[in-house]
């Protein structure tokens, strides 16, 4: 009975989008590449940051602040709409992926 409950909990997390996702897939699916470049270095606008290899905690904090509205300066308005579609678990996955980009 316990193993069935655990399986149901894991399935519920996966369906709810809270299970760990692949950072590379999220980078594609959430359209991060469209502004920051497929490699995180070739941005479409000079004022957009090059994010490849950035510190994981810094990237995570910036995304969380944009999502919450705590950061509303610079070009963060361009990300505000996208961040509403990204969960906190996905933010962690994205930050980890971006920090490991070469």
Secondary structure by P-SEA (a helix, b strand, c coil): caaaaaaaaaaaaaaaccccccaaaaaaaacccccccccccccccccccccccccaaaaaaaaaaaaaccccccccccaaaaaaaccaaaaaaaaaaaaacc
